[in-house]
Amino acid sequence: MNANADLERGHNIGTTGRQFRLFSSALFVIFGLGMTLLLAVMAVPLAMRAVVFFPMWAGILCLLQAQTGVCVFLSAKGACTVEGGTATIEDPTLRQAIEKRAARVHLLALAAAAGVTLILMLASLFIPWQSFFVAP
């Protein structure tokens, strides 16, 4: 596995970091879907169901970071992954380009998570969840 970032291609995380983020993404999204189901079955008020946004945001952010090869948090520090840890990106133009890509990734993750949360909240209203779990 390659832990080193490919800076020439605009990536500040390597293959190992991308695989970790992909796995984390699946965990967060599954947790968010389960949380939506649980909140709907418990008939929690709609405003409180919006808490599903946070695991969805984390899951979508991890997915986009894995797809683009840009870690938002490392980019904020101006760093990239190297064998055995992280290193500062010395080239200012490269650092700025990665920061710009990271900002786009973060904004897209926020917008997508808001959309998914809205869809899940509406689905939890219109699908009769409780009837699936009550014996006839």
Summary of the structure (lengths in Angstrom):
residues: 136
radius of gyration: 18.5
end to end distance: 53.5
largest distance: 67.0
contacts: 403
relative contact order: 0.18
helix: 73%
strand: 6%
